[in-house]
């Protein structure tokens, strides 16, 4: 398998060329969407699914069909509640890095232990309600630090709660997971997570999965070996990549035809950019620093003919939204029009009027 075939196989499994039937299908395919910037995660859901609007998403959130929680690599994700449960179980042997406790590990663990039954009783807690409860065991100075988030990360990692995504990360609503969280053995959870990962990300390697999840390789390796036993695999650049199914030559041609003379966009922190160790399959080395910034920001990719050639940004101003597309390759007027159409769909989802779409070549 050459790099071109690797790229097409991965793009096809990411469903980059087809809109999916629902926001739940999108989340299931990528096993959640990274959401430090939640609006970007929501835009990704809209780009990849059919006829999604903000009102529908809001209902999904309130009905706990989609939740927000720390997930892979201790980063915030939007997840179906089923995948939230799976990931919490798969990470059940992990603990917060010691520096997260700010030297107050005993206090954090005590606070989480006392908070859990109170949350179960109240069902939901706003940030002011949480601070009021914690004020009996924490000083005002401690309440003003990130210790609250260490408590919340411990609570969510234990399967005791998650956030309603209708609330912000600063003014959050914490929701009890009582009667929602279903314990699984770590072996079963990691096994199922590997299967879901390979369904959406293959071809991929053991090392890719470990990077994507942050789960220790010593836990993953024997389970990975069991799951991939007898599975199709191929060595690419010295690394063994596995897949439930490799595209046939005819399927590769169909995917290539779908990509040709077409454009696709995705939002920041897209799974294409978070799911693998190597980046060269997606973006040439000389442009990677443009797409992966030093401060951890992943840019929103623009694909032309199935190849990433730049990124896009947006800025809301009142009822209008402005877009900028920055590329390292020249784009024809016809392709620019196709990109404008895609960005106009984003504006519609945001319930804004597209005001200006600028193109800049580096």
FIKETI-849607 format. One record per residue (C-alpha): x, y, z; residue in one letter; residue number from 1. Coordinates in nm, 4 decimals, padded with zeros to 6 digits, always signed. Layout:
<atoms>
{x:X y:Y z:Z residuo:a num:NUM};
...
</atoms>
This chain:
<atoms>
{x:+00.0000 y:+00.0000 z:+00.0000 residuo:x num:1};
{x:+00.1421 y:+00.3373 z:-00.0988 residuo:x num:2};
{x:+00.0794 y:+00.6697 z:+00.0765 residuo:x num:3};
{x:-00.1924 y:+00.7660 z:-00.1721 residuo:x num:4};
{x:-00.3867 y:+00.4474 z:-00.1008 residuo:x num:5};
{x:-00.3368 y:+00.4992 z:+00.2731 residuo:x num:6};
{x:-00.4793 y:+00.8509 z:+00.2456 residuo:x num:7};
{x:-00.7849 y:+00.7390 z:+00.0484 residuo:x num:8};
{x:-00.8550 y:+00.4486 z:+00.2855 residuo:x num:9};
{x:-00.8445 y:+00.6782 z:+00.5867 residuo:x num:10};
{x:-01.0498 y:+00.9543 z:+00.4273 residuo:x num:11};
{x:-01.3139 y:+00.6994 z:+00.3282 residuo:x num:12};
{x:-01.3371 y:+00.5583 z:+00.6827 residuo:x num:13};
{x:-01.3656 y:+00.9108 z:+00.8210 residuo:x num:14};
{x:-01.6660 y:+00.9557 z:+00.5890 residuo:x num:15};
{x:-01.5104 y:+01.2804 z:+00.4664 residuo:x num:16};
{x:-01.6832 y:+01.2595 z:+00.1280 residuo:x num:17};
{x:-02.0345 y:+01.1821 z:+00.2522 residuo:x num:18};
{x:-02.2712 y:+01.3512 z:+00.4915 residuo:x num:19};
{x:-02.3961 y:+01.1086 z:+00.7551 residuo:x num:20};
{x:-02.7588 y:+01.0546 z:+00.8490 residuo:x num:21};
{x:-02.7396 y:+01.2118 z:+01.1947 residuo:x num:22};
{x:-02.5166 y:+01.3900 z:+01.4428 residuo:x num:23};
{x:-02.5058 y:+01.0643 z:+01.6412 residuo:x num:24};
{x:-02.3585 y:+00.8777 z:+01.3427 residuo:x num:25};
{x:-02.0869 y:+01.1414 z:+01.3145 residuo:x num:26};
{x:-02.0003 y:+01.1156 z:+01.6834 residuo:x num:27};
{x:-02.0057 y:+00.7364 z:+01.6711 residuo:x num:28};
{x:-01.7780 y:+00.7215 z:+01.3678 residuo:x num:29};
{x:-01.5089 y:+00.9369 z:+01.5303 residuo:x num:30};
{x:-01.5853 y:+00.8196 z:+01.8873 residuo:x num:31};
{x:-01.6525 y:+01.1747 z:+01.9994 residuo:x num:32};
{x:-01.5326 y:+01.5145 z:+01.8800 residuo:x num:33};
{x:-01.2665 y:+01.7142 z:+02.0618 residuo:x num:34};
{x:-01.4303 y:+02.0279 z:+02.1974 residuo:x num:35};
{x:-01.2001 y:+02.2692 z:+02.3768 residuo:x num:36};
{x:-01.3724 y:+02.5156 z:+02.1448 residuo:x num:37};
{x:-01.7224 y:+02.3692 z:+02.1571 residuo:x num:38};
{x:-01.8651 y:+02.5773 z:+01.8752 residuo:x num:39};
{x:-01.6017 y:+02.4301 z:+01.6447 residuo:x num:40};
{x:-01.7052 y:+02.0788 z:+01.7496 residuo:x num:41};
{x:-02.0660 y:+02.1688 z:+01.6745 residuo:x num:42};
{x:-01.9698 y:+02.3095 z:+01.3353 residuo:x num:43};
{x:-01.7966 y:+01.9795 z:+01.2603 residuo:x num:44};
{x:-02.1171 y:+01.7941 z:+01.3469 residuo:x num:45};
{x:-02.3091 y:+02.0234 z:+01.1111 residuo:x num:46};
{x:-02.0565 y:+01.9884 z:+00.8276 residuo:x num:47};
{x:-02.0641 y:+01.6091 z:+00.8448 residuo:x num:48};
{x:-02.4339 y:+01.5391 z:+00.9077 residuo:x num:49};
{x:-02.7548 y:+01.6102 z:+00.7219 residuo:x num:50};
{x:-02.9760 y:+01.9059 z:+00.8142 residuo:x num:51};
{x:-02.8473 y:+01.9686 z:+01.1669 residuo:x num:52};
{x:-02.9410 y:+02.2942 z:+01.3373 residuo:x num:53};
{x:-02.8606 y:+02.4562 z:+01.6716 residuo:x num:54};
{x:-03.2107 y:+02.3916 z:+01.8061 residuo:x num:55};
{x:-03.1804 y:+02.0174 z:+01.7456 residuo:x num:56};
{x:-02.8390 y:+02.0093 z:+01.9125 residuo:x num:57};
{x:-02.9733 y:+02.1943 z:+02.2148 residuo:x num:58};
{x:-03.2457 y:+01.9322 z:+02.2554 residuo:x num:59};
{x:-02.9867 y:+01.6541 z:+02.2231 residuo:x num:60};
{x:-02.7921 y:+01.8144 z:+02.5064 residuo:x num:61};
{x:-03.0866 y:+01.8604 z:+02.7396 residuo:x num:62};
{x:-03.2035 y:+01.5034 z:+02.6752 residuo:x num:63};
{x:-02.8519 y:+01.3771 z:+02.7599 residuo:x num:64};
{x:-02.8146 y:+01.2131 z:+02.4197 residuo:x num:65};
{x:-02.4898 y:+01.4091 z:+02.3761 residuo:x num:66};
{x:-02.2707 y:+01.5041 z:+02.6715 residuo:x num:67};
{x:-01.9493 y:+01.6967 z:+02.7308 residuo:x num:68};
{x:-01.6733 y:+01.5433 z:+02.9380 residuo:x num:69};
{x:-01.3000 y:+01.5013 z:+02.9654 residuo:x num:70};
{x:-01.2174 y:+01.2073 z:+02.7475 residuo:x num:71};
{x:-00.9130 y:+01.0883 z:+02.5553 residuo:x num:72};
{x:-00.5878 y:+01.2506 z:+02.6738 residuo:x num:73};
{x:-00.7810 y:+01.4475 z:+02.9415 residuo:x num:74};
{x:-00.9263 y:+01.6752 z:+02.6722 residuo:x num:75};
{x:-01.2894 y:+01.7854 z:+02.6527 residuo:x num:76};
{x:-01.5052 y:+01.6031 z:+02.3972 residuo:x num:77};
{x:-01.8645 y:+01.5928 z:+02.2839 residuo:x num:78};
{x:-01.9768 y:+01.2305 z:+02.3026 residuo:x num:79};
{x:-02.2835 y:+01.0153 z:+02.2750 residuo:x num:80};
{x:-02.3697 y:+00.9026 z:+02.6246 residuo:x num:81};
{x:-02.2911 y:+00.5434 z:+02.5201 residuo:x num:82};
{x:-01.9389 y:+00.6343 z:+02.4082 residuo:x num:83};
{x:-01.8906 y:+00.8445 z:+02.7221 residuo:x num:84};
{x:-01.9622 y:+00.5321 z:+02.9255 residuo:x num:85};
{x:-01.7256 y:+00.3244 z:+02.7095 residuo:x num:86};
{x:-01.4377 y:+00.5717 z:+02.7354 residuo:x num:87};
{x:-01.4736 y:+00.6224 z:+03.1115 residuo:x num:88};
{x:-01.4454 y:+00.2451 z:+03.1574 residuo:x num:89};
{x:-01.1532 y:+00.2136 z:+02.9167 residuo:x num:90};
{x:-00.9631 y:+00.4787 z:+03.1146 residuo:x num:91};
{x:-01.0586 y:+00.3400 z:+03.4560 residuo:x num:92};
{x:-00.6983 y:+00.2683 z:+03.5587 residuo:x num:93};
{x:-00.5802 y:+00.6209 z:+03.4781 residuo:x num:94};
{x:-00.5311 y:+00.8959 z:+03.7320 residuo:x num:95};
{x:-00.4897 y:+01.2695 z:+03.6990 residuo:x num:96};
{x:-00.1296 y:+01.3828 z:+03.6524 residuo:x num:97};
{x:+00.0035 y:+01.4868 z:+03.9936 residuo:x num:98};
{x:+00.0552 y:+01.8495 z:+03.8908 residuo:x num:99};
{x:-00.3219 y:+01.8824 z:+03.8346 residuo:x num:100};
{x:-00.3753 y:+01.8495 z:+04.2105 residuo:x num:101};
{x:-00.1727 y:+02.1660 z:+04.2810 residuo:x num:102};
{x:-00.0253 y:+01.9977 z:+04.5852 residuo:x num:103};
{x:-00.3723 y:+01.9288 z:+04.7324 residuo:x num:104};
{x:-00.4372 y:+01.5710 z:+04.6243 residuo:x num:105};
{x:-00.5861 y:+01.4643 z:+04.9596 residuo:x num:106};
{x:-00.8273 y:+01.7584 z:+04.9542 residuo:x num:107};
{x:-00.9311 y:+01.6883 z:+04.5929 residuo:x num:108};
{x:-01.0068 y:+01.3222 z:+04.6619 residuo:x num:109};
{x:-01.1984 y:+01.4076 z:+04.9823 residuo:x num:110};
{x:-01.4020 y:+01.6775 z:+04.8054 residuo:x num:111};
{x:-01.4905 y:+01.4429 z:+04.5171 residuo:x num:112};
{x:-01.5999 y:+01.1726 z:+04.7607 residuo:x num:113};
{x:-01.8339 y:+01.4124 z:+04.9439 residuo:x num:114};
{x:-01.9560 y:+01.5849 z:+04.6277 residuo:x num:115};
{x:-02.0704 y:+01.2683 z:+04.4481 residuo:x num:116};
{x:-02.3687 y:+01.1763 z:+04.6736 residuo:x num:117};
{x:-02.4719 y:+01.5426 z:+04.6889 residuo:x num:118};
{x:-02.4730 y:+01.5632 z:+04.3084 residuo:x num:119};
{x:-02.6760 y:+01.2422 z:+04.2882 residuo:x num:120};
{x:-02.9289 y:+01.3926 z:+04.5266 residuo:x num:121};
{x:-02.9537 y:+01.7255 z:+04.3416 residuo:x num:122};
{x:-02.9270 y:+01.5662 z:+03.9923 residuo:x num:123};
{x:-02.7650 y:+01.8836 z:+03.8496 residuo:x num:124};
{x:-02.5405 y:+02.1548 z:+03.9904 residuo:x num:125};
{x:-02.4544 y:+02.4924 z:+03.8446 residuo:x num:126};
{x:-02.1076 y:+02.6360 z:+03.9089 residuo:x num:127};
{x:-02.2351 y:+02.8736 z:+04.1847 residuo:x num:128};
{x:-02.4144 y:+02.5811 z:+04.3513 residuo:x num:129};
{x:-02.0984 y:+02.3707 z:+04.3323 residuo:x num:130};
{x:-01.8824 y:+02.6494 z:+04.4757 residuo:x num:131};
{x:-02.1290 y:+02.6970 z:+04.7624 residuo:x num:132};
{x:-02.1123 y:+02.3264 z:+04.8462 residuo:x num:133};
{x:-01.7324 y:+02.3175 z:+04.8336 residuo:x num:134};
{x:-01.6916 y:+02.6348 z:+05.0400 residuo:x num:135};
{x:-01.7329 y:+02.4336 z:+05.3607 residuo:x num:136};
{x:-01.4111 y:+02.2414 z:+05.2926 residuo:x num:137};
{x:-01.2064 y:+02.4831 z:+05.0795 residuo:x num:138};
{x:-01.0742 y:+02.8321 z:+05.1421 residuo:x num:139};
{x:-01.1720 y:+03.1237 z:+04.9214 residuo:x num:140};
{x:-00.8215 y:+03.1213 z:+04.7774 residuo:x num:141};
{x:-00.8461 y:+02.7502 z:+04.6933 residuo:x num:142};
{x:-01.1860 y:+02.8024 z:+04.5306 residuo:x num:143};
{x:-01.0268 y:+03.0628 z:+04.3049 residuo:x num:144};
{x:-00.7737 y:+02.8150 z:+04.1638 residuo:x num:145};
{x:-00.8045 y:+02.5259 z:+03.9218 residuo:x num:146};
{x:-00.8580 y:+02.2865 z:+04.2123 residuo:x num:147};
{x:-01.2294 y:+02.2876 z:+04.1257 residuo:x num:148};
{x:-01.1442 y:+02.1414 z:+03.7853 residuo:x num:149};
{x:-00.9231 y:+01.8741 z:+03.9443 residuo:x num:150};
{x:-01.2240 y:+01.7749 z:+04.1573 residuo:x num:151};
{x:-01.4496 y:+01.7713 z:+03.8518 residuo:x num:152};
{x:-01.1999 y:+01.5731 z:+03.6437 residuo:x num:153};
{x:-01.1745 y:+01.3159 z:+03.9210 residuo:x num:154};
{x:-01.5537 y:+01.2966 z:+03.9512 residuo:x num:155};
{x:-01.6116 y:+01.2517 z:+03.5781 residuo:x num:156};
{x:-01.3237 y:+00.9997 z:+03.5483 residuo:x num:157};
{x:-01.4968 y:+00.7923 z:+03.8151 residuo:x num:158};
{x:-01.8159 y:+00.7865 z:+03.6068 residuo:x num:159};
{x:-02.0137 y:+01.0036 z:+03.8482 residuo:x num:160};
{x:-02.1053 y:+01.2906 z:+03.6183 residuo:x num:161};
{x:-02.0667 y:+01.4889 z:+03.2970 residuo:x num:162};
{x:-02.1592 y:+01.8343 z:+03.1683 residuo:x num:163};
{x:-02.4649 y:+01.9584 z:+02.9828 residuo:x num:164};
{x:-02.3128 y:+02.1065 z:+02.6645 residuo:x num:165};
{x:-02.5787 y:+02.3794 z:+02.6711 residuo:x num:166};
{x:-02.3697 y:+02.5289 z:+02.9528 residuo:x num:167};
{x:-02.0277 y:+02.6850 z:+02.8997 residuo:x num:168};
{x:-01.6978 y:+02.5554 z:+03.0344 residuo:x num:169};
{x:-01.6827 y:+02.8542 z:+03.2707 residuo:x num:170};
{x:-02.0479 y:+02.8564 z:+03.3812 residuo:x num:171};
{x:-02.1116 y:+02.4872 z:+03.3596 residuo:x num:172};
{x:-02.3988 y:+02.2629 z:+03.4578 residuo:x num:173};
{x:-02.2769 y:+01.9391 z:+03.6111 residuo:x num:174};
{x:-02.5122 y:+01.6425 z:+03.5663 residuo:x num:175};
{x:-02.5247 y:+01.3297 z:+03.7806 residuo:x num:176};
{x:-02.4516 y:+01.0041 z:+03.5966 residuo:x num:177};
{x:-02.6310 y:+00.7946 z:+03.8555 residuo:x num:178};
{x:-02.8220 y:+00.5143 z:+03.6765 residuo:x num:179};
{x:-02.6443 y:+00.6135 z:+03.3530 residuo:x num:180};
{x:-02.2896 y:+00.4951 z:+03.4123 residuo:x num:181};
{x:-02.2603 y:+00.1200 z:+03.3558 residuo:x num:182};
{x:-01.9356 y:-00.0386 z:+03.4816 residuo:x num:183};
{x:-01.7428 y:-00.2638 z:+03.2433 residuo:x num:184};
{x:-01.4162 y:-00.4500 z:+03.2811 residuo:x num:185};
{x:-01.1272 y:-00.2489 z:+03.1437 residuo:x num:186};
{x:-01.0468 y:-00.5366 z:+02.9070 residuo:x num:187};
{x:-01.3957 y:-00.5320 z:+02.7551 residuo:x num:188};
{x:-01.3997 y:-00.1521 z:+02.7307 residuo:x num:189};
{x:-01.0598 y:-00.1245 z:+02.5644 residuo:x num:190};
{x:-01.1499 y:-00.4080 z:+02.3282 residuo:x num:191};
{x:-01.4687 y:-00.2315 z:+02.2176 residuo:x num:192};
{x:-01.2856 y:+00.0999 z:+02.1914 residuo:x num:193};
{x:-01.0239 y:-00.0544 z:+01.9624 residuo:x num:194};
{x:-01.3000 y:-00.1935 z:+01.7391 residuo:x num:195};
{x:-01.4719 y:+00.1466 z:+01.7191 residuo:x num:196};
{x:-01.1421 y:+00.3218 z:+01.6534 residuo:x num:197};
{x:-01.0469 y:+00.0919 z:+01.3679 residuo:x num:198};
{x:-01.3944 y:+00.1237 z:+01.2142 residuo:x num:199};
{x:-01.3526 y:+00.5010 z:+01.1884 residuo:x num:200};
{x:-00.9768 y:+00.5541 z:+01.1616 residuo:x num:201};
{x:-00.8248 y:+00.2504 z:+00.9859 residuo:x num:202};
{x:-00.5719 y:+00.1785 z:+00.8556 residuo:x num:203};
{x:-00.4033 y:+00.2476 z:+01.1890 residuo:x num:204};
{x:-00.1390 y:+00.1077 z:+01.4187 residuo:x num:205};
{x:-00.1151 y:+00.0163 z:+01.7851 residuo:x num:206};
{x:+00.0962 y:+00.3272 z:+01.8347 residuo:x num:207};
{x:-00.1723 y:+00.5445 z:+01.6722 residuo:x num:208};
{x:-00.4386 y:+00.4079 z:+01.9070 residuo:x num:209};
{x:-00.2204 y:+00.4634 z:+02.2141 residuo:x num:210};
{x:-00.1526 y:+00.8229 z:+02.1084 residuo:x num:211};
{x:-00.5215 y:+00.8864 z:+02.0352 residuo:x num:212};
{x:-00.6468 y:+00.7478 z:+02.3666 residuo:x num:213};
{x:-00.3570 y:+00.8187 z:+02.5997 residuo:x num:214};
{x:-00.4054 y:+00.4720 z:+02.7539 residuo:x num:215};
{x:-00.0802 y:+00.3040 z:+02.8543 residuo:x num:216};
{x:+00.0603 y:+00.0726 z:+02.5899 residuo:x num:217};
{x:+00.1075 y:-00.2032 z:+02.8493 residuo:x num:218};
{x:-00.2698 y:-00.2169 z:+02.8959 residuo:x num:219};
{x:-00.3502 y:-00.1903 z:+02.5268 residuo:x num:220};
{x:-00.0951 y:-00.4229 z:+02.3670 residuo:x num:221};
{x:-00.2401 y:-00.7654 z:+02.4639 residuo:x num:222};
{x:-00.5964 y:-00.6520 z:+02.3874 residuo:x num:223};
{x:-00.4883 y:-00.4996 z:+02.0558 residuo:x num:224};
{x:-00.3182 y:-00.8257 z:+01.9645 residuo:x num:225};
{x:-00.6376 y:-01.0164 z:+02.0387 residuo:x num:226};
{x:-00.8634 y:-00.7789 z:+01.8414 residuo:x num:227};
{x:-00.6374 y:-00.7610 z:+01.5364 residuo:x num:228};
{x:-00.5554 y:-01.1316 z:+01.5241 residuo:x num:229};
{x:-00.6416 y:-01.2446 z:+01.1714 residuo:x num:230};
{x:-00.7279 y:-00.8871 z:+01.0651 residuo:x num:231};
{x:-00.5984 y:-00.7489 z:+00.7372 residuo:x num:232};
{x:-00.2761 y:-00.5545 z:+00.7855 residuo:x num:233};
{x:-00.0032 y:-00.3925 z:+00.5848 residuo:x num:234};
{x:+00.3356 y:-00.2427 z:+00.6614 residuo:x num:235};
{x:+00.3578 y:+00.1246 z:+00.5704 residuo:x num:236};
{x:+00.6821 y:+00.3146 z:+00.6266 residuo:x num:237};
{x:+00.7965 y:+00.0436 z:+00.8671 residuo:x num:238};
{x:+00.4754 y:+00.0479 z:+01.0763 residuo:x num:239};
{x:+00.2099 y:-00.2291 z:+01.0784 residuo:x num:240};
{x:-00.1344 y:-00.0799 z:+01.0072 residuo:x num:241};
{x:-00.4545 y:-00.2778 z:+01.0588 residuo:x num:242};
{x:-00.8008 y:-00.2444 z:+00.9072 residuo:x num:243};
{x:-01.1257 y:-00.4427 z:+00.9192 residuo:x num:244};
{x:-01.1290 y:-00.3973 z:+00.5432 residuo:x num:245};
{x:-00.8911 y:-00.2431 z:+00.2918 residuo:x num:246};
{x:-01.0523 y:-00.0776 z:-00.0080 residuo:x num:247};
{x:-01.0325 y:-00.2751 z:-00.3306 residuo:x num:248};
{x:-00.8859 y:-00.1163 z:-00.6418 residuo:x num:249};
{x:-01.2393 y:-00.0492 z:-00.7677 residuo:x num:250};
{x:-01.3411 y:+00.1079 z:-00.4351 residuo:x num:251};
{x:-01.0244 y:+00.3185 z:-00.4336 residuo:x num:252};
{x:-01.1097 y:+00.4423 z:-00.7815 residuo:x num:253};
{x:-01.4628 y:+00.5329 z:-00.6711 residuo:x num:254};
{x:-01.3268 y:+00.7272 z:-00.3714 residuo:x num:255};
{x:-01.0724 y:+00.9006 z:-00.5915 residuo:x num:256};
{x:-01.3522 y:+00.9967 z:-00.8316 residuo:x num:257};
{x:-01.5534 y:+01.1376 z:-00.5385 residuo:x num:258};
{x:-01.2541 y:+01.3468 z:-00.4349 residuo:x num:259};
{x:-01.1663 y:+01.4684 z:-00.7828 residuo:x num:260};
{x:-01.2978 y:+01.8116 z:-00.8766 residuo:x num:261};
{x:-01.4576 y:+01.8454 z:-00.5346 residuo:x num:262};
{x:-01.3844 y:+02.0187 z:-00.2037 residuo:x num:263};
{x:-01.4384 y:+01.9305 z:+00.1609 residuo:x num:264};
{x:-01.3931 y:+02.1234 z:+00.4811 residuo:x num:265};
{x:-01.3769 y:+02.0266 z:+00.8469 residuo:x num:266};
{x:-01.3531 y:+02.2276 z:+01.1672 residuo:x num:267};
{x:-01.0648 y:+02.2727 z:+01.4097 residuo:x num:268};
{x:-00.9486 y:+01.9697 z:+01.6091 residuo:x num:269};
{x:-01.0950 y:+01.7357 z:+01.3482 residuo:x num:270};
{x:-01.0352 y:+01.3638 z:+01.4021 residuo:x num:271};
{x:-00.8209 y:+01.3539 z:+01.0864 residuo:x num:272};
{x:-00.5648 y:+01.5571 z:+01.2796 residuo:x num:273};
{x:-00.5895 y:+01.3962 z:+01.6240 residuo:x num:274};
{x:-00.6033 y:+01.0240 z:+01.5464 residuo:x num:275};
{x:-00.2505 y:+00.9402 z:+01.4305 residuo:x num:276};
{x:+00.1153 y:+00.9824 z:+01.5199 residuo:x num:277};
{x:+00.2407 y:+01.0556 z:+01.1694 residuo:x num:278};
{x:+00.1091 y:+01.3627 z:+00.9865 residuo:x num:279};
{x:+00.2715 y:+01.3224 z:+00.6462 residuo:x num:280};
{x:-00.0114 y:+01.1070 z:+00.5108 residuo:x num:281};
{x:-00.2404 y:+01.4111 z:+00.5423 residuo:x num:282};
{x:-00.0202 y:+01.7196 z:+00.5180 residuo:x num:283};
{x:+00.3315 y:+01.7660 z:+00.3748 residuo:x num:284};
{x:+00.6016 y:+01.8265 z:+00.6355 residuo:x num:285};
{x:+00.6683 y:+02.1842 z:+00.5233 residuo:x num:286};
{x:+00.3069 y:+02.2894 z:+00.5977 residuo:x num:287};
{x:+00.2474 y:+02.1019 z:+00.9223 residuo:x num:288};
{x:+00.3471 y:+02.3971 z:+01.1422 residuo:x num:289};
{x:+00.0667 y:+02.5956 z:+00.9773 residuo:x num:290};
{x:-00.1958 y:+02.3374 z:+01.0671 residuo:x num:291};
{x:-00.0606 y:+02.2341 z:+01.4107 residuo:x num:292};
{x:+00.0383 y:+02.5464 z:+01.6063 residuo:x num:293};
{x:+00.2930 y:+02.5419 z:+01.8905 residuo:x num:294};
{x:+00.0250 y:+02.6299 z:+02.1484 residuo:x num:295};
{x:-00.1829 y:+02.3249 z:+02.0606 residuo:x num:296};
{x:-00.4351 y:+02.4807 z:+01.8226 residuo:x num:297};
{x:-00.5313 y:+02.2571 z:+01.5305 residuo:x num:298};
{x:-00.6540 y:+02.4502 z:+01.2289 residuo:x num:299};
{x:-00.9668 y:+02.3766 z:+01.0259 residuo:x num:300};
{x:-00.8613 y:+02.1913 z:+00.7087 residuo:x num:301};
{x:-00.9673 y:+02.2620 z:+00.3509 residuo:x num:302};
{x:-00.9388 y:+01.9688 z:+00.1097 residuo:x num:303};
{x:-00.9330 y:+02.0059 z:-00.2680 residuo:x num:304};
{x:-00.9297 y:+01.6889 z:-00.4787 residuo:x num:305};
{x:-00.9010 y:+01.4958 z:-00.1507 residuo:x num:306};
{x:-00.5804 y:+01.6735 z:-00.0456 residuo:x num:307};
{x:-00.5410 y:+01.9294 z:+00.2359 residuo:x num:308};
{x:-00.4265 y:+02.2558 z:+00.0792 residuo:x num:309};
{x:-00.4949 y:+02.5038 z:+00.3594 residuo:x num:310};
{x:-00.7315 y:+02.6062 z:+00.6363 residuo:x num:311};
{x:-01.0220 y:+02.8379 z:+00.7084 residuo:x num:312};
{x:-01.1311 y:+03.0637 z:+00.9933 residuo:x num:313};
{x:-01.4455 y:+03.2585 z:+01.0742 residuo:x num:314};
{x:-01.5416 y:+03.5649 z:+01.2764 residuo:x num:315};
{x:-01.8937 y:+03.6580 z:+01.3805 residuo:x num:316};
{x:-01.9918 y:+04.0230 z:+01.3756 residuo:x num:317};
{x:-02.3491 y:+04.0794 z:+01.4900 residuo:x num:318};
{x:-02.5813 y:+03.8959 z:+01.2532 residuo:x num:319};
{x:-02.3067 y:+03.8432 z:+00.9971 residuo:x num:320};
{x:-02.0110 y:+03.6092 z:+00.9700 residuo:x num:321};
{x:-01.6871 y:+03.6613 z:+00.7783 residuo:x num:322};
{x:-01.4641 y:+03.3806 z:+00.6538 residuo:x num:323};
{x:-01.0998 y:+03.3667 z:+00.5505 residuo:x num:324};
{x:-00.9478 y:+03.0783 z:+00.3546 residuo:x num:325};
{x:-00.5679 y:+03.0539 z:+00.3640 residuo:x num:326};
{x:-00.3985 y:+02.8099 z:+00.1261 residuo:x num:327};
{x:-00.0510 y:+02.7130 z:+00.0129 residuo:x num:328};
{x:-00.1773 y:+02.6212 z:-00.3316 residuo:x num:329};
{x:-00.3548 y:+02.8269 z:-00.5928 residuo:x num:330};
{x:-00.7269 y:+02.7499 z:-00.6163 residuo:x num:331};
{x:-00.9296 y:+02.7907 z:-00.9328 residuo:x num:332};
{x:-01.2363 y:+03.0162 z:-00.9333 residuo:x num:333};
{x:-01.4552 y:+02.7079 z:-00.9700 residuo:x num:334};
{x:-01.3031 y:+02.5494 z:-00.6567 residuo:x num:335};
{x:-01.3333 y:+02.8779 z:-00.4692 residuo:x num:336};
{x:-01.7040 y:+02.8776 z:-00.5488 residuo:x num:337};
{x:-01.7392 y:+02.5244 z:-00.4090 residuo:x num:338};
{x:-01.5591 y:+02.6300 z:-00.0889 residuo:x num:339};
{x:-01.7860 y:+02.9355 z:-00.0629 residuo:x num:340};
{x:-02.0878 y:+02.7058 z:-00.0845 residuo:x num:341};
{x:-01.9530 y:+02.4901 z:+00.2005 residuo:x num:342};
{x:-01.8852 y:+02.7944 z:+00.4174 residuo:x num:343};
{x:-02.2302 y:+02.9323 z:+00.3443 residuo:x num:344};
{x:-02.3697 y:+02.6108 z:+00.4942 residuo:x num:345};
{x:-02.1643 y:+02.6820 z:+00.8075 residuo:x num:346};
{x:-02.3124 y:+03.0324 z:+00.8210 residuo:x num:347};
{x:-02.6625 y:+02.8862 z:+00.7928 residuo:x num:348};
{x:-02.5913 y:+02.6509 z:+01.0837 residuo:x num:349};
{x:-02.4637 y:+02.9437 z:+01.2906 residuo:x num:350};
{x:-02.7825 y:+03.1326 z:+01.2009 residuo:x num:351};
{x:-02.5726 y:+03.4124 z:+01.0516 residuo:x num:352};
{x:-02.5529 y:+03.5806 z:+00.7133 residuo:x num:353};
{x:-02.2288 y:+03.5127 z:+00.5213 residuo:x num:354};
{x:-02.0841 y:+03.8609 z:+00.4688 residuo:x num:355};
{x:-01.7405 y:+03.8192 z:+00.3183 residuo:x num:356};
{x:-01.5320 y:+03.5179 z:+00.2167 residuo:x num:357};
{x:-01.1698 y:+03.6075 z:+00.1504 residuo:x num:358};
{x:-00.9057 y:+03.3850 z:-00.0091 residuo:x num:359};
{x:-00.5355 y:+03.4266 z:+00.0630 residuo:x num:360};
{x:-00.2502 y:+03.2245 z:-00.0849 residuo:x num:361};
{x:+00.0690 y:+03.1956 z:+00.1214 residuo:x num:362};
</atoms>
